[in-house]
Amino acid sequence: MEAVLKNLGSTLEVLAVSETEFVREWDARTVDRAFQWAKYCEHVYNRFHANPSIRPVLEDCLRLTNERLSEGLSGHRALSLADLAQCRHRLFIGLLRNPLAPHSVFKSLFDNCRLFEDDGDTKPGRETHLDLSELIMCRSACKLLGSFQLNSQETSDISFSTQVQGLMLLQRLHAIQCHPGNDSYLRKLMDTFLQDVGQDLDHLSEVIAACLLIENETSEEHTAAQDFLLDWLQDHHQNHHSLLQTMCQSLPLQMCTKLSQKQKKFRLMYWEVLKQWASSMEYDVSGGVWVQQCDTFPSFKTLVNHLKSIWRSGSPLKEETEKELVVLKQVDGDFEVQGLSVWTDLLLQLR
């Protein structure tokens, strides 16, 4: 029992540190070990919380440790015996909401969507992974979601783990934004994150989409983070083009349309991308078709399908799109026959 109490006290110290500036010294390996010890404490709780002779001993250990931590760490939140049942959740939330946690820590949480396997082996020191999707589904993790909601119809094409990552990203951005003057740091964080994913831009596109589709009963808590993400996406598009282009091409058509309905900034960026696709086409007289001149842009048929999805969404997107196309058709010569203006042919396809 002496060893159990010592391990319990040490784990409480780890949990306390995860919410302070000292987490700057952590890396992915430290995070992994911390979750192992947190799982160990959950095992201790499950085994002894109903034991009338051992429970008071555990409570005394917690009381003394909390008192010591309160003296050394300003703002320390004491843990009760019942809190031990949610140690991994407490650790997860502490790291996610700590703006001083280094990028390597957040990347470890984000990348793994598997940081533990609940196979009954709770010994610290064993290499394990935490299943964040399982964590989110359990009762304690519902606190992370709070009033955040993902509309199942809008995100049906996104895996649950990706939706979880979208929530994590939103929470992380919001936590950092709570401290003034961090805009530059946020941009560097997202730039680093973009570099980390390498060529896997399709997955990142889904994560960003999930983040932008999140709804909240108190919108002020997440609108600023979503606005920042959209501004960063626009800046990146102006400089490099790749990420927004990837989003528009890899996401399901209906999801691009839903994003356009919910996020005005995305709607404007999406429309610019569609115009860019159309403007780079030339008409093949012999084949009677519009041919894409840019290797990385989609075909005329794909462009039409994107516009049809917007068209079918109804007001106000349909009217706005039709108005824009009519103006572009007029500027391009206002032709009424096929093959002379891509805008004329797009309108004929849609009408």
Buried (B, 14 or more C-beta within 10 A) or exposed (E): EEEBBEBBBBBBBBBBBBBBEEBEEBEBEBBBBBBBBBBBBBBBBEEBBEEEEBBEBBEEBBEEBBEBBBEEBEEBBBBEBEBBBBBBBBBBBBBBBBBBBBBBBBBBBBEBBBBBBEEEEBEBEEEBEBBBBBBBEEEBBEEBBEEBEBEEEBBEEBBBBBBBBBBBBBBBBBBBBEEEEBEEEBBEBBEEBBEBBEEEBEEBBBBBBBBBBBEBEEEEBBEBBBBBBBBBBBEBBEEEEEBBBBBBBBBBBBBBBBBBBBBEBBBEBBBBBBBBBBBBBEBEEEEEBBEBEEEEBBBBEBBBEBBBBBBEBEEEBBEBBBEBBBEBBEEBEEBEEEBBBBBBBBBEBBE
